[in-house]
Amino acid sequence: MIGKLEVPAKYRHHSIAAKMPELNPDENIWPIMRDNWLSNRIFTSHDNIIDLCCKAWNRLVDQPWRIMTIGRRKWACES
């Protein structure tokens, strides 16, 4: 038993270290947005930052193939 979670004997519990991008593909979204659409800019205001981040997000959403490559891990597909 782990805390209040009852884990069947055939499963083992492994703690995952915080901020491990290889285990959490969401960690890789910000660097891709920053490197492709948000770098080398001068932000003029808070609203300007929000606006440009929303535009970068929408560009990413319009590229599902890029989103798939962010989450793809070679080791996760191997048996």
C-alpha positions, 0 to 999 in steps of 0.5 A: 500500500502506498499512502491510501492507494492499494497497489496490486502486488504485480505492480511496483511504485517508482517515484519520478523526479520533478521536472524530468522532460524525458518522462513528461513531454509537456515540459518540452512545449515551452522551449519549442515555443520560445525558440521558434516564436518568442525569442529575440523580441522586445516585449512592450507590456504585460498585455503584449507578452500575453498576446504574443504567447497566445499567438505562439500557442495557436501556431503550435496548435496548428501544427499537430505533427510538431505536437506529436514529435514533442511527445514521442519517445523512442524508448516508450515504443520499444518492448 
